[in-house]
Amino acid sequence: MSAQFDPITGRYLRLDIDGVPHRVYVEEAGEGIPLLCLHTAGSDTRQFRGVMNDARVRERFRVIAFDMPWHGKSSPPAGWQNDEYRLTTRAYVAQVLAICEALELDRPVVMGCSIGGRIVLQLALEHPLRFRAAIGLQSGAHVDPYYDLSWLHRPDVHGGEVCAGVVSGLIGPGAPEAERWETLWHYMQGGPGVFKGDLYFYKIDGDIREKIAAIDTTKCPLYLLSGEYDYSCTPAETLDVARRVKGAQATIMSGLGHFPMSEDPQRFLSHLHPVLDRISGR
């Protein structure tokens, strides 16, 4: 194979989030309608490499993904060593809005997976007119804890390998081997306590069950895409969100698990393209 670059540009963005200086790593590819992608707990923007490399997406959308503070190439803010990392709904919303403002995004489409799929529900509820549409991947209103979180930040175990072990069963059984292991590699590299801190939002603070019925899809259309093999945000939980949000459109993706965009990009894109077609008016 001859050497070639992916059509992805990565840069650091200096900005304040809630009055705190940050240096956030941002990648983008393509031109057109902004499509802001939000990664899962404990991982980073590499999960969206398949979407960013897809020519059909890039010809109509400016695909943007950022590593949340504490994740990937985005370091924690100064003084991080004095605090325990815990992601809250308020902090997560502030991050997304700050990125949108800093990049001057005009009503972007927001697409998130897992914790990202949860926060797009919150964004559609609180800020519907700021987004052209919301796409929730593995998007549930609440998840009950199903494993011991204390193992995710201990001095006597490798936290990254534990994280990868915890999520390994969430990948669909038919995922290509290379993509399966790359997805897990991203988890093995997570910072100390980061996955655990993200799950504080996912399992405790981000519970939106009592609010989702108020989402107005006439202002912010909501599309839900969930893998059939996900036992963290199950298909039943996604369909329950669709039932409770008038106008929401849901698709259960056969063969896929909790990380559709990274575990099997081509299969995922076959479900994403029709949604993007509707959003772009094609």
MOHUFEN-V841800 format. One record per run of one state. SS is the DSSP state (H for helix, E for strand, L for the rest). FROM is the first residue (numbers start at 1). LEN is the number of residues. If there is no record, write none. Layout:
((SS FROM LEN) (SS FROM LEN))
//
This chain:
((L 1 8) (E 9 9) (L 18 2) (E 20 10) (L 30 3) (E 33 6) (L 39 6) (H 45 8) (L 53 2) (H 55 4) (L 59 2) (E 61 6) (L 67 13) (H 80 3) (L 83 6) (H 89 14) (L 103 6) (E 109 5) (L 114 1) (H 115 12) (L 127 1) (H 128 3) (L 131 2) (E 133 5) (L 138 11) (H 149 4) (L 153 6) (H 159 10) (L 169 8) (H 177 12) (L 189 5) (H 194 12) (L 206 6) (H 212 3) (L 215 6) (E 221 7) (L 228 7) (H 235 10) (L 245 4) (E 249 5) (L 254 6) (H 260 4) (L 264 1) (H 265 16) (L 281 2))
//
